[in-house]
Amino acid sequence: MTSPETATALSPTLELAMALMRRPSVTPDDLGCQALMIERLERLGFQVERLPFGDVENFWAVHGHHGPVLAFAGHTDVVPSGPDVHWEYPPFEPCIDTTGMLCGRGAADMKGSLAAMLTAVERFVTAHPDHPGRIAFLITSDEEGPAVDGTRAVVEHLREAHDRLDYCIVGEPSSTEALGDVIKNGRRGSLGGVMHVKGIQGHVAYPHLARNPIHQVAPALDALVREHWDGGNAFFPATSFQISNLRSGTGATNVIPGDVEVVFNFRYSTELSHETLRRRTEAILAAHDLDFHIDWTLNGEPFLTAAGELVDAAVGGVEDVLGRRPALSTAGGTSDGRFIATLGSQVVELGPVNATIHKVNERVRAADLDDLSRVYEAILARLFAADTPRP
């Protein structure tokens, strides 16, 4: 095992990844991760705007003065590690084990990507100080949490400032089996709901004097589950309705409850809008004569980046460095790309293998981070070749 204290031949990318991983920056704490990045970016000549909102640290940094903007987006926060005793190595003492795996919280999600982004930009800007276009960083410490005062707030700040953001690479771990085998070029929308159905509480021996809301809601839920919402399309699977929680009852075995709460979620395609989903859901419930109310939460609209400059550059960059052609996918959960896409930006997600994210013993192949840095640099070269004039 190689520890950061004894390692003698670590690459700049691995050194930076370990320095970030040593900071236990559990959402929404940043614990100096962004300061470390900002120091290096300012040394390169980036203009940095610190954007704290609430308890969340964010920054927006730009290099260059004209032309299209390519932003690298990511987060310095991580999910809690749980008890150290469950980890093979302490979660916030990063190390490279004997199999070449970088171990520790944040290795894959996503401090490894942050290090790869920064070292790629350091090499590119050093080699092309007068590059066309602008290179930016949009970094938050609130991706794993409520995601209110992080990228969402920064995007609104950029919108109000009429700041431009043409292309964005989000460093989320997109790969499945091997680095670069998958690039996410879109995400499904997420619409959540908490439904409250009222009944009449009573004794189970006298059901005619009560109204059981569980009995009433069950056929309606069955109808919602069986509903054909859409058939998806070439880029997205069919929309899915899922119940995640159902709560009711007093705890007593002889009491009919007076209400029931159902928590559910739609993961939906670009074939539907959240307004359509709400309208159809409420129509189904009304048809079952329920006394109900739904508190809706739109977590994010679906977005898709079709073939174009960024997708072509990302696919080409992977091919240049790794010799494989990545598949394009919109599968998985939400990411901060959903906020950035609202600016009209082309957005892709490209990062390490996601097999251990949010798990005990999170890890990633150390060599993959060096390769990822080279991929990011190749994308920069394809978009901002120094001898190619840009508008």
N, C-alpha and C positions, 0 to 999 in steps of 0.2 A: 504494500500500500504506500502511495506517495502522499504525504501531507503537504499543505502549503508552506509549512515551515522548513521542510527538508528538500522540497523540489528544487532542482537546479537548472532544468531545461524546459520550463513551462513557456508556452507561447504567450505573446501579449494578450490574446483573447482569453486564454485559460486563466492567466493571472488576474485579469479584470473580473472574469466570471466569479472566481473564488473570493475576490475582495468584496463583491456585491453579496454573495451568498453568506458571507460571514456575519452580515448584518441581519438580525432576526426581524425583518420588516413585515410583520403580520398586519394585514389591513386594519386601519388605514395608515399605519406608521410607515415612514420612509427611512428613518434612522440613518440619514446621511448618504443613502445610495445616490440620490439625485445630485447632491453636492459633488460627489466624486465624478459623476458624468459631466456636470456643468463645468468643473475645473478643466477637464480635458477638452471639452468643446470650445470654451473660451480661448484656450491656448491655440486652437486651430483658426480662430477668428470668427467664430459663431457669435451672433447677437442673441443673447439669452433673455427671455422674459419669464420671470418666476410668477406663477399664477396660483397662489394658494386660495382655496375656497373651502370654508368650514375648517374641518380637521384634516383636509387633504392637501398634499403637496403636489403641484403640477409644474411643468415648464414647457415653453415653446421656444425653440432655438432655430435660427436660420443662418445659412451661409450662402452668399451670393446676392445679387442685386436685381436681377431681371429674369424673365422667362418663367417657364412652368416650374411648379414646386413638387418635389418628391419628398414626402415625409416618412420617416421611420417612426412607428408608433408602438408603445409598449407600456408595461407597468412594473414598478419596483416592489409592489406589495406581493405577499405570498399568503397562502392559506395556513392556518395553524398546523403545527407539526404533530401535536399530541405528545404523549409521554416519550421521552428520549429512550426509555428502556425497550420500546418496541422497534427501535431503529438499529440496524447493523452498525452504523457509525453515527455519531451525534449529528443531528440534522443541520445545525448551524456551524459545524466545523468541517467544511468541505474537504474532500480528499479524492484522489484518483486511486481506485483499487487495483489489484493485480491483473484484472481483466481489461483495464483501460477505461473503466466507467468513472465519470465524474459523479460523485455521490453527494447528496445533500438537498435540502429544501430549496427550490428555485432553480435547480440545474436545468430542468426542461421547461418550467413554467414560471417566469420566463427570463431569469437573469442571464442564462446562457445566451439567449437571443440578443439581449441588450448589449452584452459584451461583443458579440459578433457584429452587430450593427455599428457600434462605435469604432472598433478597430478597422472595419471595412471603410468607413468614412475617413478615418485618419489617413489611411494609405491613399485613398482616392484624392482627397483634397491636397495632400502633400505633393502628389504627382501632378495634379491639375488645379493649382490654386486659382486660376481664372476660368474655371469650368463654366460653360453655359448653364442656364437654369439655376434653380435654388434648391439646396438640400436642407431639410428640416428634421427636427425631432419633436414629437409630441409624447410626453412622458407623464404618467400619473401614478398615484399610490392608492387608487380606489377602484381597480378593475375587479378584484375578488370580493368586494363588499357591495354596498348599495348601488354603486356606479351612478351617483347623482352629482357629486362635487368633483368628479374626475374628468374623464375625456368628454362626457356630455357637456359639462360646464365650459371646458376649454373650447369645444366646438362652437358653443353659443358665443363665446368671446370673439372667436375668429370671424364668425358670421357678422357680428355687430361691427367689427373693425373692417369688414369687407376684405379680409385677408384671403389670399388665394391658396388652394390646396388641390392640385391636379391629380397627383398619384400618391398612394399610401401603401406601404408595406407594414403589416401588423405582424409582430414576431411571435404570435401564438404558435404552440407546437402543433403543426398541421400534418406532419409526416406519420405514417402508419407503421410500416415495417422497416423502412430505410429512409435516411435523410433525403428529402426532395422527391419522394414517390408520390406525394399529394400536395397540391396547392389549393387552398380554399379561395374560390373566386366569388363567393356569396354565402349568405346564411338565410335560413328560414326565419320568418317573423315569430315573435313570442307574445301571445296574448293570454294573460292570466285572469281568473275570476274567482271571487269568493261569494258563493250563493247561500243565502239564508232563506229557508222555507219555514213558514209558521204553521203550526198545528194547534191542537188543544190538548193540554196535559190532562191526564186522568188515570184511573186505576185500570190495570190490565183486565180485571174481572168485569169491567163495565165499558167495553170499547164503544158502545153506542152513545156514551156520554162524552167521548173524547174524539179527537181526530189525529191519527198517527201520521206525522209528517214523513217518517221513513217509508211507510207503505205508499204514501202519495208520490214521493219523489222517485221511487225505484223505477216505475215504468218510464218516467221522463228521462232518467239517466240512461236507461237501456236504449231509448230512442236516439239520444245524443250520441251514444257510442256507435250505434248502427248507422247513423246518418252518413251518406256519401257527400262529403263536403266539396271535394274536387278530385280530379284524377292526376294532380300534379302536372308537370310538363317536362321538357327535355332536360331541365336543370334542377328541378326540385321534385322530391317524392310527394305523394298525396298528403294533404293536410291531415293532421292527427289530433284527436281530442282525447285527453287523458285525465282521469281523476286521480289526484295525489293524496287527498285527505278527506275523511268523512267523520264528522263529530256530532254526537247526539247523546241524549240520555242523562239521567241523574246519577247513575251508578246503582240504583236500586233495580231489582228484578221484577218488581210489581208496579212500575210506573211507566205509562205511555208518555214519551217525551213531548214537550211543547214546541220544539223547534229542532231543525237539523241544519248543519253547516257543511257545505260541499266545496272543496277547493279543487280547481281544475285548471288545465292549461291547454291552449292550442299552439302547436307548432305548424305554421301555415306557409303556403307557397305564394308566389307572386300572382297566382290565379285569383286570389281573394284579397279583400281589404279587411282591416280590423272592424270597420263599420258593418260590413256585410256579415261577418261572423257574429257580431253582437246581435244584429237584427234577427238572424236566423235562429240563434240560440234562444232568444227571448220569445220568439214565435212558437217554438217547440214547447217551451215550458208553459206558455199561456194556453196552449191547446190541451194541456193536461190539468187545467183549472187549479194551478198552484197559487198560493199566496206567497210570492217570492220577491226577493230583492237581490241584485248582483252588484258587488263592488268590482269594477273592472280595472285592470292594470295593463297598459301597453308597455311591454318591456323592450320592444324593438320591432320595427318594420322589416320585412324581408328586403334583401338587396342582392343585386347580381352585377358583377363586372364582366361584360361580354368580351370576346376577343377584341384586342386593340393594343395600344402601345404598351400598357403595363403588363397585361397578361402575356403578350409576346416576349417582352423583356424578361419577365420572371421565368417563363418556360425555357427561353433561350439561355438564361443565366445558369439554370440547373443543368441543362445539357452541356454547356461549355465546361463546367467544373466537374460534374459528377458522371457525365456520359449517359444519363438516363432521362427519359421524357416523362415528366410528372403528369399524373391524372388531375383533372380539374374536378372539384367537389364542392357541394354546398351542405354536406352533412354535418352533424354535430350540434352543439349548443350555440348560444349567442356569444358574441365578442364585442369589443369596443368598435370594431369596424362598422357596426350598425349605426353608430352616431356619426362617424366620419363620412359615411356614404351620403348622409343628408346634405352635405356641402356640394354634392354633385361630383365627388371625387371617384376616380377609379381605385378600388381597394382590393388587395389580395392579402391572404395570410400565408406566411411561409416561415416555418420554424422546425425545431427538432422533432424526433419521434415522441409521440404522446402516450406511450404505454404506461408510464408511471406517474403521470401528473396527478396531483392531489393525494397520492398514496404515501404510505410509509415506505421508506427506502427509495424515494425519488432519485432517479439517476438518468444519465444520458452518456452516450459514447463521447469521450473527451475529444477524439479526433473529429467528430461531427461538428463541433463548434468551430474549429478552424476551417473546415470545409464550408460551413454555413457563412462564415465571414467572407470567404472567397466568392460564394454565390452572390451575396449582397453587393460585393464590389463589382462583379460581372454585370449585375443589373444596372448599377450606376453607370458603368461604361456604355452599356447599350442605350440608355436613355440620354446620357449627357456626355457623349463622345466629345472630347475637347475640340475637335476640328469640324464639328457640325453646328452651324448657326441655328439658334432657336429663337422663336418669336418673343 
